[in-house]
Structures are given as structure tokens and as C-alpha cells.
Amino acid sequence: MRIAHSKLTAQGQISVPAEVRRRLGLGPGAVLEWEEQGGKVTVRRAGLYSSEDIHRALFRKQPPRQTLEQLKAGLKRYVKKRRARS
């Protein structure tokens, strides 16, 4: 079943149709795999999970929002603790 079609440019580039991007969950920077098997070429999203998917799975609960000053203070405490001599 055909979902969409693309046109090849002189530079060998194609545009991935919006419907295909939506179905595969593709966004900017997504990597596609091309596989040839039995005279047919299959294109699919590389890898099972994006870094965003993994982050959501590891950190299900959103951390509380912090101001820039709070983030800087936290980094300062962390670096100070890491550099403290035992």
C-alpha cells in the first residue's frame, strides 16, 4: 500500500513526506536506515528509541522548574563538593 511518494533531486536528496514522518515519529536530525532485501528497499527509523524517549522513561516525574540563579547555585555546590579534598 502506497502512503506517499518523493522526488529525487539532482544532488541525490529526497524529502520525506509529512505522513511518513508522522507515522515514523521523525523530526529534525532523525536517522533513517535503508535496507535492501529481495529486490526491495525498506526505509525505517534507525534505532528503537530517541534520546528523548529514553529520558522520559528514566525520569517519569518532571523535576520542579528552577530559575537560572538556582541552577547556577546548584552547579556551584556540585563542583565545590566534587573538588573538595578528603
C-alpha positions in Angstrom: 0.0 0.0 0.0 1.5 3.3 -1.1 1.3 6.1 1.5 3.2 8.9 -0.4 5.9 9.5 -2.9 9.0 11.6 -3.1 11.1 13.1 -5.9 14.9 12.7 -6.1 16.9 15.9 -6.6 19.9 16.2 -8.8 22.0 16.1 -5.6 20.5 12.7 -4.6 18.3 14.1 -1.9 14.7 13.4 -1.1 12.0 14.9 1.1 10.3 12.6 3.5 6.5 13.2 3.1 4.7 14.6 6.2 2.6 11.4 6.5 5.6 9.2 6.6 7.4 11.5 9.2 4.3 11.4 11.3 3.9 7.6 11.2 7.6 7.0 11.9 7.8 9.8 14.6 10.6 11.5 12.7 11.9 15.0 13.5 14.9 17.1 12.6 18.1 15.1 12.9 16.3 11.8 12.8 18.3 9.0 11.2 16.8 6.6 8.6 18.1 3.1 7.8 17.9 1.8 4.2 17.8 -2.0 3.8 17.7 -3.9 0.5 16.2 -7.4 0.6 14.9 -9.5 -2.2 15.0 -6.6 -4.7 13.0 -4.3 -2.5 14.4 -1.4 -0.4 12.9 -0.7 3.0 13.3 2.6 4.9 12.8 2.8 8.6 13.7 4.9 11.6 17.1 3.9 12.9 17.2 2.7 16.5 14.2 1.9 18.6 14.2 4.9 20.9 15.3 8.5 20.7 17.3 10.2 23.5 14.1 12.0 24.3 12.2 8.7 24.7 14.9 7.3 27.0 14.9 10.5 29.1 11.2 10.3 29.6 11.4 6.6 30.6 14.2 7.3 33.1 12.7 10.5 34.5 9.0 10.0 34.5 8.4 12.7 37.1 9.2 16.2 35.9 11.6 18.0 38.2 10.4 21.3 39.7 11.2 24.3 37.5 14.1 26.4 38.7 15.4 29.8 38.0 18.7 30.4 36.3 20.2 31.6 39.6 19.0 28.3 41.3 20.6 26.2 38.6 23.9 28.1 38.8 23.9 27.8 42.6 23.3 24.1 42.3 26.2 23.6 39.8 28.5 25.7 42.1 27.6 23.4 45.1 28.2 20.3 43.0 31.6 21.4 41.6 32.7 22.6 45.1 31.7 19.2 46.6 33.5 17.3 43.7 36.7 19.3 44.1 36.8 19.1 47.9 39.8 17.3 49.2 39.3 14.4 51.5 
